[in-house]
Amino acid sequence: MPDLPRFEIIRESEFEEQLERLFGDMEEADKFTLGAEFILAREPRDGLPASRDGSIWYLPMNQLRGRAVSLYYTFDERAVTFLFIVAFDE
């Protein structure tokens, strides 16, 4: 039996706006984040803590046009919330 997602994925409006600015094409953006959704819906702790208190986590993503990308999120017992996504020069 396949490993079914345990967590709902929620996207904050700021996350969606940042995706649109990065890609322009939301279909392409959704394809880019699909792997992150698949991983984090099963185990949010597969990312790395971004805050000392463990309230915010991040997941390094594939590069986008030569820039490093990280997806920042939080989670509780039922949902993973995508907060923002950042592309930066290494």
Contacts in CASP RR format, 6 or more apart in sequence:
PFRMAT RR
TARGET T0000
AUTHOR 0000-0000-0000
METHOD contacts of the structure
MODEL  1
MPDLPRFEIIRESEFEEQLERLFGDMEEADKFTLGAEFILAREPRDGLPA
SRDGSIWYLPMNQLRGRAVSLYYTFDERAVTFLFIVAFDE
3 42 0 8 1.000
5 38 0 8 1.000
5 41 0 8 1.000
5 42 0 8 1.000
6 41 0 8 1.000
6 42 0 8 1.000
7 40 0 8 1.000
7 41 0 8 1.000
7 42 0 8 1.000
7 44 0 8 1.000
7 75 0 8 1.000
7 78 0 8 1.000
7 79 0 8 1.000
7 80 0 8 1.000
8 41 0 8 1.000
8 78 0 8 1.000
8 79 0 8 1.000
8 80 0 8 1.000
9 37 0 8 1.000
9 40 0 8 1.000
9 41 0 8 1.000
9 79 0 8 1.000
9 80 0 8 1.000
9 82 0 8 1.000
10 79 0 8 1.000
10 80 0 8 1.000
10 81 0 8 1.000
10 82 0 8 1.000
11 81 0 8 1.000
11 82 0 8 1.000
12 81 0 8 1.000
12 82 0 8 1.000
12 83 0 8 1.000
12 84 0 8 1.000
14 83 0 8 1.000
14 84 0 8 1.000
15 82 0 8 1.000
15 83 0 8 1.000
15 84 0 8 1.000
15 85 0 8 1.000
18 84 0 8 1.000
18 85 0 8 1.000
18 86 0 8 1.000
19 26 0 8 1.000
19 29 0 8 1.000
19 32 0 8 1.000
19 33 0 8 1.000
19 85 0 8 1.000
20 26 0 8 1.000
20 29 0 8 1.000
22 29 0 8 1.000
22 64 0 8 1.000
22 69 0 8 1.000
22 85 0 8 1.000
22 87 0 8 1.000
23 29 0 8 1.000
23 32 0 8 1.000
32 61 0 8 1.000
32 62 0 8 1.000
32 64 0 8 1.000
33 61 0 8 1.000
33 71 0 8 1.000
33 82 0 8 1.000
33 85 0 8 1.000
36 59 0 8 1.000
36 61 0 8 1.000
36 71 0 8 1.000
36 82 0 8 1.000
39 46 0 8 1.000
39 59 0 8 1.000
40 46 0 8 1.000
40 47 0 8 1.000
40 59 0 8 1.000
40 73 0 8 1.000
40 75 0 8 1.000
40 80 0 8 1.000
41 80 0 8 1.000
44 57 0 8 1.000
44 73 0 8 1.000
44 75 0 8 1.000
44 80 0 8 1.000
45 57 0 8 1.000
46 59 0 8 1.000
47 57 0 8 1.000
47 58 0 8 1.000
47 59 0 8 1.000
48 57 0 8 1.000
48 58 0 8 1.000
48 59 0 8 1.000
48 60 0 8 1.000
49 56 0 8 1.000
49 57 0 8 1.000
50 56 0 8 1.000
50 57 0 8 1.000
50 58 0 8 1.000
50 72 0 8 1.000
55 74 0 8 1.000
56 72 0 8 1.000
56 73 0 8 1.000
56 74 0 8 1.000
56 83 0 8 1.000
57 72 0 8 1.000
57 73 0 8 1.000
57 74 0 8 1.000
57 75 0 8 1.000
58 70 0 8 1.000
58 71 0 8 1.000
58 72 0 8 1.000
58 73 0 8 1.000
59 70 0 8 1.000
59 71 0 8 1.000
59 73 0 8 1.000
60 68 0 8 1.000
60 69 0 8 1.000
60 70 0 8 1.000
61 69 0 8 1.000
61 70 0 8 1.000
61 71 0 8 1.000
61 85 0 8 1.000
62 69 0 8 1.000
63 69 0 8 1.000
64 87 0 8 1.000
65 87 0 8 1.000
67 87 0 8 1.000
67 88 0 8 1.000
67 89 0 8 1.000
67 90 0 8 1.000
68 87 0 8 1.000
68 88 0 8 1.000
68 89 0 8 1.000
68 90 0 8 1.000
69 85 0 8 1.000
69 86 0 8 1.000
69 87 0 8 1.000
69 88 0 8 1.000
70 85 0 8 1.000
70 86 0 8 1.000
70 88 0 8 1.000
71 82 0 8 1.000
71 84 0 8 1.000
71 85 0 8 1.000
72 82 0 8 1.000
72 83 0 8 1.000
72 84 0 8 1.000
72 85 0 8 1.000
72 86 0 8 1.000
73 80 0 8 1.000
73 81 0 8 1.000
73 82 0 8 1.000
73 83 0 8 1.000
74 80 0 8 1.000
74 81 0 8 1.000
74 83 0 8 1.000
75 81 0 8 1.000
END
